[in-house]
Amino acid sequence: MQLGDISIWGVVLVVLLTVASLALFWVVDRRTLNHSLRFLLVGMVQTALAGAYVWGLYELDSWFVNLLWLMLMAGITAYITLGRVRLSMTRLMPIVSLAVFAGSAIMGGCMLLVVHTPSANRLFVPIMGLLVGGLLQSSILALRTYIISLRYTAAHRMYIQANGGTHLESLVPSIRRALRAALMPQLRNMTSPLFLTLPLLLCGMLIGGANVVAATIVTLLMALSGFAASVISAVLTLWLADRVLFDRYGKLNM
């Protein structure tokens, strides 16, 4: 029995085996069962919502609408980032949103040139989605590390400036730590045991019918693009946030 490209019997089999796996925890650990059900439900709802808006974007098939979607995703990423780091939404929301948008748009645009096809518009959402998703964790780590470093190096910054150093020179140690933190998620993904677990993008392209060589090249370039996007986004965030985080006397204003 088929529903488009989906086998109904295959769906039933997967669902039954999943229910059987959950039933095991009903016997041995009901607390884990409750957590598992909650996370599975949230994941399924999020996947369904993502599928719904991607379907809508594909139906509209408009570059303008896709750019508006990217701006929205950048805003949501900024909101989550500032919420996790507990910084001012009013002052930093436009800055982080712009940095995430710029990083993903620049490197995503390059990737669209790499995989350009007559239907390149349909590649916009998956490519930008992968980049924005990677920038979320990078932005959180970069801002959190930067703020913590600024708070603990206040005396060091004052010492450097008192001895003739510039404001930028006093920030170099904190900037270095923030950039290092921003790159960690990308570096961990690139150095994971890929021979044991193939990258999701590579598997998706192979399922979609792409040849192995093209899928491998695109996966490698996406990893490099994620790395570069993290650097671009972090540098823009730190640069644009300078006047917000410091007053005119160079004192941390938060």
Backbone bond lengths (Angstrom), bond angles and torsions (degrees), N, CA, C in turn:
res aa  C-N    CA-C-N  psi(-1)  N-CA   C-N-CA  omega(-1)  CA-C   N-CA-C  phi
1 M - - - 1.467 - - 1.524 108.81 -
2 Q 1.328 117.14 128.23 1.454 121.86 -175.04 1.525 111.05 -121.68
3 L 1.347 116.13 146.39 1.457 123.19 170.60 1.518 105.95 -126.66
4 G 1.349 115.61 91.69 1.455 119.52 -172.02 1.515 109.03 67.96
5 D 1.342 116.32 -123.08 1.464 121.28 178.12 1.523 112.13 -93.39
6 I 1.323 117.45 4.73 1.461 122.23 -175.43 1.527 110.17 -104.07
7 S 1.330 115.37 129.91 1.461 120.51 175.81 1.524 109.49 -85.31
8 I 1.322 117.46 123.09 1.465 121.82 179.66 1.525 110.14 -62.90
9 W 1.332 116.65 -40.48 1.464 119.72 -179.03 1.528 110.90 -65.15
10 G 1.316 117.50 -35.73 1.459 120.71 176.49 1.517 111.91 -65.54
11 V 1.345 115.92 -41.26 1.466 120.70 177.73 1.523 110.40 -61.88
12 V 1.344 116.03 -46.28 1.457 120.63 -179.94 1.527 111.11 -60.27
13 L 1.334 116.58 -41.66 1.461 121.02 -179.31 1.530 111.10 -63.38
14 V 1.338 116.87 -45.27 1.469 120.31 179.44 1.528 110.53 -62.51
15 V 1.331 117.00 -44.35 1.465 120.41 -179.64 1.522 111.48 -63.29
16 L 1.324 117.08 -42.78 1.464 120.43 -179.46 1.526 111.90 -64.21
17 L 1.315 116.92 -42.02 1.464 120.16 178.75 1.533 111.18 -67.43
18 T 1.329 117.13 -34.93 1.459 119.97 176.16 1.527 110.93 -65.95
19 V 1.330 116.21 -43.09 1.469 120.54 177.71 1.528 110.28 -62.29
20 A 1.329 116.58 -39.82 1.462 120.28 178.48 1.525 111.08 -64.10
21 S 1.338 116.80 -38.01 1.460 120.45 177.76 1.523 111.13 -65.47
22 L 1.339 116.20 -40.61 1.469 120.04 177.60 1.525 110.98 -67.63
23 A 1.320 116.11 -33.92 1.465 119.90 -179.71 1.525 111.56 -62.48
24 L 1.329 117.05 -30.15 1.461 120.73 177.58 1.526 110.71 -60.55
25 F 1.336 116.23 -40.79 1.463 119.77 -179.59 1.523 112.01 -73.02
26 W 1.328 117.27 -22.51 1.464 120.37 173.90 1.533 109.85 -60.31
27 V 1.321 114.47 -31.34 1.464 119.83 -178.41 1.525 111.68 -86.62
28 V 1.332 117.22 -44.14 1.466 119.90 -169.86 1.521 114.26 -100.13
29 D 1.336 118.47 -27.40 1.469 119.00 -175.01 1.530 109.80 -161.15
30 R 1.322 116.20 90.65 1.462 119.95 -176.35 1.531 112.26 -71.98
31 R 1.317 117.30 -24.98 1.469 119.65 176.80 1.527 110.47 -64.69
32 T 1.327 115.91 -44.93 1.462 119.84 176.00 1.517 110.81 -63.88
33 L 1.319 117.18 -35.78 1.464 120.86 177.43 1.520 110.71 -60.54
34 N 1.327 117.39 -44.07 1.464 120.66 179.89 1.527 111.13 -62.93
35 H 1.340 115.88 -44.17 1.468 119.39 177.95 1.525 110.76 -62.72
36 S 1.311 116.27 -43.15 1.465 120.21 -178.53 1.520 111.12 -63.14
37 L 1.319 116.64 -44.40 1.467 120.10 179.49 1.526 111.15 -62.45
38 R 1.329 115.94 -39.69 1.461 119.30 -179.95 1.528 111.08 -64.64
39 F 1.331 116.27 -47.07 1.460 119.74 -178.47 1.531 111.62 -68.15
40 L 1.335 116.40 -38.14 1.456 119.19 177.56 1.521 111.47 -64.08
41 L 1.324 116.41 -40.50 1.466 120.54 179.50 1.523 110.86 -65.03
42 V 1.338 116.27 -46.00 1.469 119.87 179.07 1.522 110.65 -61.62
43 G 1.342 116.59 -44.02 1.456 120.17 179.41 1.517 112.75 -62.39
44 M 1.333 116.70 -41.00 1.453 120.24 179.89 1.527 111.59 -67.12
45 V 1.336 116.70 -40.92 1.469 120.55 179.17 1.525 110.15 -65.25
46 Q 1.343 116.87 -44.23 1.454 120.13 179.31 1.525 111.35 -63.03
47 T 1.330 116.59 -40.85 1.462 119.96 178.66 1.528 111.23 -64.39
48 A 1.329 115.84 -40.90 1.466 119.84 178.62 1.529 111.15 -64.37
49 L 1.335 116.97 -41.72 1.465 120.34 178.67 1.530 111.09 -65.76
50 A 1.352 115.39 -41.36 1.468 119.10 177.61 1.527 110.39 -62.19
51 G 1.330 116.37 -43.70 1.458 119.74 177.72 1.521 112.10 -61.23
52 A 1.332 116.70 -36.64 1.466 120.74 -179.35 1.523 111.50 -66.49
53 Y 1.353 116.54 -46.00 1.474 116.15 -177.66 1.522 111.59 -74.81
54 V 1.340 117.85 -30.53 1.468 119.08 175.48 1.521 110.16 -66.46
55 W 1.331 116.96 -39.40 1.468 120.59 175.86 1.526 109.89 -59.47
56 G 1.334 116.39 -43.39 1.462 120.09 179.09 1.523 111.99 -63.55
57 L 1.339 117.04 -42.60 1.457 120.50 179.02 1.520 111.15 -64.28
58 Y 1.327 116.64 -40.16 1.460 120.22 179.10 1.526 111.46 -67.47
59 E 1.323 116.73 -36.48 1.455 119.80 178.85 1.525 111.20 -67.95
60 L 1.337 117.21 -40.44 1.468 120.88 179.13 1.531 110.48 -70.11
61 D 1.350 116.35 -38.77 1.468 122.27 174.90 1.531 111.27 51.49
62 S 1.362 115.73 54.69 1.459 121.31 -176.31 1.525 109.89 -131.04
63 W 1.336 116.49 131.22 1.463 120.36 176.85 1.523 110.92 -63.30
64 F 1.328 116.80 -37.97 1.468 120.87 -179.01 1.520 110.74 -62.87
65 V 1.328 116.35 -45.22 1.467 120.20 179.16 1.531 110.35 -65.63
66 N 1.322 116.96 -38.61 1.461 120.10 178.22 1.518 111.90 -62.64
67 L 1.342 116.93 -39.53 1.468 120.37 177.79 1.526 110.85 -66.46
68 L 1.329 116.72 -39.02 1.468 119.45 176.04 1.527 110.52 -62.57
69 W 1.347 116.43 -39.00 1.465 120.41 177.04 1.522 110.85 -63.00
70 L 1.344 117.30 -42.14 1.463 120.75 178.91 1.525 110.78 -63.52
71 M 1.332 117.34 -39.72 1.464 120.58 176.98 1.527 110.76 -62.61
72 L 1.327 116.21 -40.41 1.463 120.55 178.06 1.523 110.74 -64.28
73 M 1.331 117.10 -44.38 1.460 120.82 179.23 1.530 111.22 -63.48
74 A 1.343 116.79 -37.85 1.466 120.37 177.12 1.525 110.33 -64.72
75 G 1.343 116.93 -39.95 1.457 120.62 177.87 1.519 112.09 -65.05
76 I 1.331 116.86 -41.89 1.470 120.39 178.49 1.524 110.31 -64.82
77 T 1.333 116.77 -41.09 1.465 121.06 178.01 1.523 110.45 -60.91
78 A 1.338 116.47 -43.93 1.467 120.60 178.61 1.528 110.83 -63.28
79 Y 1.324 116.53 -41.37 1.470 120.51 -179.53 1.529 110.83 -62.59
80 I 1.328 116.72 -45.61 1.469 120.53 179.02 1.525 110.49 -64.81
81 T 1.343 116.52 -42.09 1.457 121.13 -179.44 1.519 111.28 -59.84
82 L 1.337 116.74 -51.30 1.462 120.51 -177.82 1.522 111.28 -66.98
83 G 1.334 116.82 -32.46 1.458 119.56 176.35 1.514 111.86 -65.99
84 R 1.335 116.98 -40.48 1.467 120.88 179.49 1.538 111.23 -68.82
85 V 1.341 115.60 -38.52 1.463 119.76 -177.27 1.530 111.40 -85.71
86 R 1.342 116.69 -14.29 1.465 123.07 178.61 1.527 111.54 63.99
87 L 1.347 114.49 54.35 1.453 121.36 176.21 1.521 109.48 -116.10
88 S 1.318 116.05 168.19 1.461 122.10 -176.17 1.523 111.79 -63.11
89 M 1.327 116.50 120.80 1.455 120.98 176.52 1.524 110.75 -67.69
90 T 1.339 116.69 -41.21 1.459 121.24 -173.94 1.517 111.63 -63.63
91 R 1.327 116.84 -43.31 1.463 119.95 -173.99 1.525 113.16 -84.26
92 L 1.324 117.50 -34.20 1.462 120.20 -171.27 1.526 114.33 -105.64
93 M 1.315 118.45 -13.50 1.464 121.28 -177.53 1.537 112.60 -56.46
94 P 1.355 119.00 -49.73 1.473 118.27 179.43 1.525 112.57 -63.14
95 I 1.329 117.26 -34.78 1.465 121.27 -177.04 1.523 110.99 -68.02
96 V 1.323 116.93 -50.92 1.457 120.50 -178.52 1.528 110.19 -66.27
97 S 1.325 117.25 -39.29 1.469 120.53 178.29 1.517 111.21 -60.06
98 L 1.334 116.15 -45.96 1.462 120.56 179.81 1.522 111.15 -63.48
99 A 1.339 117.17 -40.53 1.465 120.82 -179.19 1.524 110.99 -65.32
100 V 1.325 116.96 -43.47 1.471 120.50 178.81 1.522 110.34 -65.77
101 F 1.319 116.45 -42.40 1.469 120.68 179.26 1.528 110.36 -61.73
102 A 1.337 116.58 -45.20 1.464 120.25 -177.74 1.525 110.98 -65.00
103 G 1.327 116.99 -46.68 1.460 119.74 -179.03 1.513 112.57 -60.32
104 S 1.331 116.64 -45.65 1.463 120.24 -178.74 1.530 111.78 -72.78
105 A 1.345 117.57 -38.02 1.461 120.48 -178.51 1.528 111.59 -67.92
106 I 1.333 116.87 -41.57 1.469 120.00 -178.86 1.518 111.28 -65.32
107 M 1.341 115.70 -53.52 1.462 118.46 -177.18 1.536 111.68 -73.87
108 G 1.336 117.30 -32.99 1.463 119.82 175.61 1.510 111.64 -65.17
109 G 1.348 116.51 -38.36 1.462 119.76 176.27 1.519 111.98 -62.25
110 C 1.332 116.13 -38.88 1.469 119.89 176.54 1.524 110.90 -63.53
111 M 1.343 116.43 -40.81 1.463 119.51 179.71 1.526 111.70 -67.09
112 L 1.318 117.46 -33.28 1.461 120.24 177.28 1.532 110.78 -65.97
113 L 1.329 116.97 -30.91 1.465 120.05 174.81 1.527 110.76 -70.06
114 V 1.333 115.91 -34.94 1.466 120.44 -179.65 1.518 111.11 -66.48
115 V 1.340 117.04 -46.06 1.461 121.29 -174.44 1.526 111.32 -105.99
116 H 1.321 116.86 30.03 1.464 121.45 -175.89 1.527 111.03 -60.19
117 T 1.317 114.31 128.68 1.464 122.49 175.84 1.522 108.07 -138.39
118 P 1.321 119.03 170.19 1.466 119.86 175.62 1.531 113.10 -56.38
119 S 1.326 118.07 -23.65 1.471 120.87 179.49 1.530 110.68 -109.57
120 A 1.348 116.91 38.51 1.463 121.64 -176.74 1.519 112.01 -58.47
121 N 1.330 117.50 -27.53 1.457 120.54 179.71 1.526 111.27 -59.45
122 R 1.333 116.75 -32.29 1.464 120.44 -179.18 1.533 111.95 -76.92
123 L 1.322 117.35 -14.38 1.457 120.34 176.75 1.523 111.97 -85.89
124 F 1.331 116.98 -12.54 1.464 122.03 -176.33 1.522 111.61 -58.76
125 V 1.313 116.47 -50.10 1.473 120.69 -174.82 1.533 112.47 -64.84
126 P 1.333 119.94 -50.71 1.467 117.77 -179.88 1.520 113.77 -63.87
127 I 1.339 118.08 -38.45 1.466 120.19 -179.72 1.521 110.78 -67.59
128 M 1.331 117.06 -49.05 1.462 120.08 179.92 1.525 111.05 -66.12
129 G 1.322 116.46 -35.41 1.465 119.56 178.94 1.518 111.78 -62.32
130 L 1.336 117.39 -41.54 1.459 121.08 178.04 1.526 111.27 -64.45
131 L 1.327 117.08 -41.48 1.462 120.60 -178.69 1.525 111.88 -69.20
132 V 1.333 116.70 -45.69 1.468 119.79 179.78 1.521 110.81 -64.11
133 G 1.334 116.57 -39.92 1.462 119.55 177.86 1.516 111.87 -60.53
134 G 1.339 116.80 -39.15 1.459 120.14 177.68 1.516 112.60 -70.07
135 L 1.348 116.78 -32.19 1.459 120.46 -178.58 1.522 112.74 -73.01
136 L 1.314 117.85 -20.83 1.464 120.01 -179.58 1.525 111.00 -59.58
137 Q 1.328 116.95 -55.76 1.459 120.70 -179.06 1.517 111.35 -65.76
138 S 1.333 117.40 -37.84 1.460 120.69 179.14 1.528 111.06 -62.84
139 S 1.331 116.88 -42.72 1.462 120.82 -179.13 1.525 111.41 -65.35
140 I 1.320 116.16 -41.82 1.463 119.88 179.12 1.523 110.81 -61.35
141 L 1.319 117.07 -49.14 1.458 121.11 -177.78 1.526 111.51 -65.91
142 A 1.338 116.76 -40.85 1.464 120.00 -178.34 1.528 111.38 -64.37
143 L 1.328 117.25 -49.09 1.464 120.13 -178.38 1.525 111.70 -67.35
144 R 1.320 116.69 -42.65 1.466 119.69 -179.91 1.530 110.72 -61.54
145 T 1.322 116.54 -45.76 1.467 120.67 179.95 1.525 110.84 -64.30
146 Y 1.330 116.86 -40.58 1.463 121.45 -178.54 1.526 111.24 -63.87
147 I 1.324 116.92 -46.63 1.458 120.59 -178.24 1.530 110.77 -66.08
148 I 1.311 117.07 -43.70 1.471 120.10 178.47 1.527 110.34 -61.04
149 S 1.331 116.62 -43.33 1.455 120.40 -179.98 1.525 111.03 -64.43
150 L 1.334 117.59 -41.39 1.468 120.30 179.08 1.523 111.27 -61.78
151 R 1.310 117.28 -39.42 1.467 120.54 -178.79 1.522 111.91 -68.19
152 Y 1.333 116.23 -35.28 1.468 119.51 -175.90 1.527 113.09 -90.63
153 T 1.332 117.65 -7.29 1.471 119.80 -179.50 1.527 111.63 -116.76
154 A 1.329 117.66 22.21 1.469 120.60 -178.85 1.531 111.42 -58.97
155 A 1.335 116.55 -44.99 1.469 119.78 -179.28 1.528 110.64 -65.44
156 H 1.325 116.92 -38.04 1.468 120.94 179.72 1.525 110.47 -65.37
157 R 1.328 117.55 -40.95 1.466 120.75 178.62 1.534 110.85 -63.62
158 M 1.317 116.15 -43.24 1.466 120.28 179.14 1.534 110.40 -63.18
159 Y 1.326 116.71 -38.45 1.470 120.56 179.74 1.528 110.65 -64.44
160 I 1.339 116.89 -44.96 1.464 121.10 -179.64 1.523 110.72 -62.51
161 Q 1.329 116.93 -45.43 1.459 120.39 -178.69 1.523 111.46 -68.93
162 A 1.327 117.63 -34.57 1.464 121.03 177.98 1.518 112.26 -66.59
163 N 1.329 116.27 -23.97 1.464 121.13 179.55 1.528 112.43 -100.15
164 G 1.313 116.15 22.27 1.458 121.15 173.26 1.508 115.36 95.09
165 G 1.349 118.74 0.68 1.449 121.05 178.77 1.519 111.89 -73.81
166 T 1.319 116.83 153.65 1.457 121.39 178.42 1.535 110.39 -82.47
167 H 1.322 114.42 168.72 1.464 120.12 177.18 1.526 110.62 -59.90
168 L 1.343 116.37 -41.81 1.464 120.32 179.90 1.526 111.16 -64.67
169 E 1.320 117.38 -41.51 1.460 120.34 179.93 1.521 111.50 -62.56
170 S 1.325 116.58 -34.39 1.464 119.48 179.04 1.523 112.36 -71.81
171 L 1.342 116.41 -20.08 1.470 120.73 -178.19 1.523 113.32 -93.16
172 V 1.336 117.14 -10.31 1.467 120.42 -173.60 1.528 113.24 -54.18
173 P 1.342 121.11 -46.17 1.469 119.45 179.20 1.525 113.28 -59.28
174 S 1.340 116.74 -40.71 1.466 120.50 -179.89 1.520 111.18 -70.03
175 I 1.336 116.60 -38.58 1.465 120.51 177.48 1.522 110.71 -63.83
176 R 1.328 115.82 -41.19 1.456 120.35 179.46 1.529 110.71 -60.88
177 R 1.329 116.47 -44.74 1.469 120.17 179.50 1.520 111.25 -64.96
178 A 1.339 117.30 -40.03 1.465 120.87 -179.10 1.516 111.49 -65.21
179 L 1.334 117.26 -43.70 1.463 120.41 179.51 1.523 111.01 -65.66
180 R 1.326 116.19 -39.17 1.458 119.50 177.70 1.529 110.34 -61.82
181 A 1.342 116.33 -42.77 1.467 120.40 179.62 1.524 111.33 -66.19
182 A 1.346 117.42 -37.13 1.464 121.11 -179.34 1.518 111.92 -63.63
183 L 1.333 116.37 -31.11 1.459 119.96 -176.46 1.522 113.65 -85.50
184 M 1.326 117.26 -17.33 1.459 119.68 -173.93 1.529 113.61 -57.29
185 P 1.365 120.64 -45.73 1.480 118.73 179.32 1.528 112.71 -59.63
186 Q 1.347 116.20 -40.37 1.459 119.21 179.96 1.529 111.41 -67.56
187 L 1.324 116.40 -41.52 1.465 120.01 -179.48 1.525 111.15 -66.25
188 R 1.339 116.40 -38.19 1.473 119.06 178.38 1.522 110.69 -64.29
189 N 1.331 116.60 -40.52 1.466 119.48 179.16 1.523 111.51 -65.20
190 M 1.334 116.20 -37.70 1.461 120.05 -176.84 1.527 112.24 -74.68
191 T 1.337 117.05 -22.58 1.464 119.91 -177.20 1.524 112.70 -107.58
192 S 1.330 117.53 10.16 1.462 119.82 176.01 1.531 109.22 -69.57
193 P 1.345 118.08 158.25 1.482 120.48 -177.18 1.527 112.03 -70.09
194 L 1.343 115.76 84.53 1.466 121.00 -173.99 1.522 112.61 -68.42
195 F 1.322 117.22 -22.45 1.462 118.25 178.55 1.527 111.09 -69.23
196 L 1.337 115.89 -22.37 1.460 119.57 179.72 1.525 111.54 -94.28
197 T 1.332 116.81 -37.77 1.462 121.28 -179.03 1.522 108.41 -128.54
198 L 1.305 117.84 107.92 1.456 121.54 -178.31 1.532 110.08 -68.08
199 P 1.336 117.79 144.54 1.467 120.80 178.11 1.525 111.51 -58.29
200 L 1.326 115.56 145.30 1.461 121.04 -177.53 1.523 111.50 -59.95
201 L 1.338 116.70 -40.95 1.463 119.79 -179.46 1.525 111.37 -63.09
202 L 1.333 116.67 -43.16 1.461 120.74 178.76 1.523 110.75 -60.31
203 C 1.320 116.66 -45.82 1.471 120.42 178.93 1.525 110.97 -62.92
204 G 1.338 116.28 -41.84 1.463 119.78 -179.52 1.518 111.95 -62.71
205 M 1.329 116.98 -41.88 1.462 119.94 179.32 1.523 111.56 -67.47
206 L 1.337 115.99 -38.27 1.464 118.56 178.22 1.524 110.84 -66.06
207 I 1.340 116.79 -40.90 1.468 120.13 176.60 1.523 110.68 -62.42
208 G 1.343 115.34 -35.58 1.466 119.62 -179.61 1.517 114.28 -75.93
209 G 1.333 117.42 -5.92 1.458 120.03 175.29 1.514 115.51 103.81
210 A 1.356 118.09 3.43 1.465 119.95 178.93 1.521 109.70 -70.65
211 N 1.330 115.70 151.53 1.459 118.28 177.84 1.528 109.54 -74.73
212 V 1.321 116.51 159.09 1.463 122.06 -171.87 1.522 111.82 -62.44
213 V 1.327 117.21 -41.59 1.467 120.49 -177.60 1.524 110.73 -63.56
214 A 1.336 117.16 -49.32 1.463 120.84 179.97 1.521 111.31 -62.33
215 A 1.339 117.02 -42.18 1.461 120.58 179.74 1.520 111.36 -63.22
216 T 1.321 117.55 -39.64 1.463 121.53 179.94 1.525 110.77 -67.28
217 I 1.335 117.20 -43.58 1.469 121.15 -179.91 1.525 110.59 -62.89
218 V 1.334 117.28 -45.56 1.458 120.66 179.54 1.524 111.06 -63.23
219 T 1.328 117.36 -39.50 1.465 120.76 178.92 1.520 111.20 -63.34
220 L 1.340 116.47 -43.03 1.466 120.40 177.77 1.525 111.42 -63.61
221 L 1.332 117.05 -44.00 1.459 120.94 -179.77 1.529 111.84 -67.15
222 M 1.336 117.17 -33.20 1.459 119.81 175.97 1.526 110.88 -66.48
223 A 1.329 117.14 -36.83 1.466 120.44 176.72 1.527 110.41 -63.88
224 L 1.339 116.37 -43.38 1.460 120.23 177.70 1.522 111.07 -65.81
225 S 1.334 116.69 -38.63 1.467 120.65 178.89 1.518 111.34 -65.18
226 G 1.341 116.84 -39.62 1.457 120.05 176.83 1.512 111.63 -62.88
227 F 1.332 116.43 -38.51 1.467 121.32 177.44 1.528 110.17 -62.40
228 A 1.335 116.48 -50.32 1.460 120.78 -178.51 1.525 111.82 -65.79
229 A 1.335 116.75 -38.85 1.462 120.16 179.19 1.527 111.26 -63.02
230 S 1.327 117.04 -36.76 1.464 120.84 178.11 1.520 110.81 -63.98
231 V 1.333 116.98 -41.87 1.464 120.98 178.63 1.527 110.82 -65.27
232 I 1.337 116.41 -47.92 1.464 121.00 -179.14 1.525 110.54 -59.44
233 S 1.324 116.44 -48.26 1.463 121.25 -178.22 1.531 111.60 -63.67
234 A 1.334 116.83 -43.83 1.465 120.20 -178.83 1.526 111.31 -65.58
235 V 1.340 117.16 -44.24 1.466 120.63 -179.69 1.527 110.70 -62.72
236 L 1.332 116.92 -44.82 1.464 120.14 178.71 1.528 111.53 -63.04
237 T 1.327 116.72 -41.82 1.463 120.07 179.95 1.523 110.88 -60.97
238 L 1.322 117.21 -48.56 1.465 120.73 -178.21 1.523 111.41 -65.82
239 W 1.327 116.21 -38.93 1.462 119.54 -178.71 1.530 111.86 -68.75
240 L 1.330 116.27 -47.35 1.461 119.95 -177.39 1.534 112.24 -71.59
241 A 1.334 116.58 -28.26 1.464 119.84 -177.29 1.518 112.83 -82.21
242 D 1.331 117.92 -5.55 1.463 120.53 -174.27 1.531 112.12 -58.41
243 R 1.322 117.29 -46.78 1.468 119.96 -177.55 1.523 112.36 -72.94
244 V 1.324 116.18 -21.17 1.463 119.79 177.97 1.523 110.86 -80.98
245 L 1.323 116.74 -39.47 1.459 121.10 -175.75 1.526 113.11 -79.75
246 F 1.354 117.23 -22.73 1.462 120.59 -177.53 1.525 110.17 -122.84
247 D 1.347 115.35 146.21 1.461 119.10 173.52 1.522 109.23 -84.59
248 R 1.339 117.25 -176.05 1.464 119.89 -174.46 1.528 112.93 -70.94
249 Y 1.325 116.27 -11.07 1.465 120.38 177.51 1.525 112.00 -96.42
250 G 1.332 117.33 3.42 1.448 121.23 179.09 1.514 114.03 82.00
251 K 1.323 117.25 14.38 1.462 121.15 179.21 1.518 110.03 -91.67
252 L 1.329 115.68 138.84 1.462 120.52 -179.92 1.520 109.50 -60.82
253 N 1.324 116.20 121.37 1.463 122.17 -170.85 1.529 109.92 -106.95
254 M 1.350 115.51 69.69 1.461 118.26 179.37 1.540 109.45 -162.32
